[in-house]
């Protein structure tokens, strides 16, 4: 009976590991997408700043940039809560 309990615990741990792996994959994909969006917004920002001074557009882009940065930081914090080693691997 004790072996069955051990196997159940192992199976539960295995399930958690696979769920964590899937979460890391999704967070990496989201991070890549958000980094691409940040890059696009930076390009737009530099073009707007070089153009007619479009202060309104610059403020809009800065707001979007801050929102994206907050999302990326929240994802990285979530990863760090799961496992600091995973966070180090994603950051590296």
C-alpha positions in Angstrom: 0.0 0.0 0.0 2.9 2.3 0.8 4.3 1.8 -2.8 1.0 2.8 -4.3 1.0 6.0 -2.3 4.5 6.7 -3.4 3.6 6.2 -7.0 0.5 8.4 -6.7 2.8 11.1 -5.2 5.2 10.7 -8.1 2.4 10.8 -10.6 1.1 14.0 -9.0 4.6 15.5 -9.1 5.0 14.5 -12.8 1.7 16.2 -13.6 2.9 19.4 -11.9 6.2 19.3 -13.8 4.4 19.0 -17.2 2.0 21.8 -16.3 4.9 24.0 -15.4 6.6 23.2 -18.6 3.5 24.1 -20.6 3.2 27.4 -18.6 6.9 28.2 -19.3 6.3 27.6 -23.0 3.3 29.8 -23.1 5.0 32.6 -21.2 8.0 32.4 -23.5 5.8 32.7 -26.5 3.9 35.7 -24.9 7.2 37.3 -23.9 8.5 37.0 -27.5 5.3 38.5 -28.9 5.4 41.3 -26.4 9.1 42.0 -27.1 8.2 42.2 -30.8 5.5 44.6 -30.0 7.8 46.7 -27.9 10.3 46.8 -30.7 7.6 47.9 -33.2 6.4 50.6 -30.8 9.9 51.9 -30.2 10.3 52.2 -34.0 7.0 54.1 -34.2 8.1 56.3 -31.3 11.4 57.2 -32.9 9.6 57.9 -36.2 7.0 60.1 -34.5 9.6 62.0 -32.5 11.7 62.6 -35.6 8.6 63.7 -37.5 6.3 66.6 -36.8 6.8 66.3 -33.0 3.4 64.4 -32.7 3.4 64.7 -28.9 0.1 63.0 -28.6 1.3 59.9 -30.5 4.5 59.8 -28.5 2.4 59.8 -25.3 0.2 57.1 -26.6 3.2 54.9 -27.5 4.9 55.5 -24.2 1.7 54.4 -22.4 1.5 51.2 -24.5 5.2 50.6 -23.9 4.7 50.9 -20.1 1.7 48.5 -20.2 3.7 45.9 -22.2 6.7 46.3 -19.9 4.4 45.7 -16.9 3.0 42.6 -18.5 6.4 41.2 -19.3 7.6 41.9 -15.7 4.5 40.2 -14.3 5.2 37.1 -16.4 8.8 37.0 -15.2 7.6 37.4 -11.6 5.2 34.5 -12.1 8.1 32.4 -13.4 10.3 33.3 -10.5 7.5 32.2 -8.1 7.3 28.8 -9.8 11.0 28.2 -9.6 14.0 30.5 -9.5 16.0 28.2 -11.8 13.2 28.4 -14.5 13.3 32.2 -14.2 17.0 32.2 -14.7 16.7 29.9 -17.7 14.1 32.2 -19.3 16.1 35.3 -18.6 19.3 33.8 -19.9 
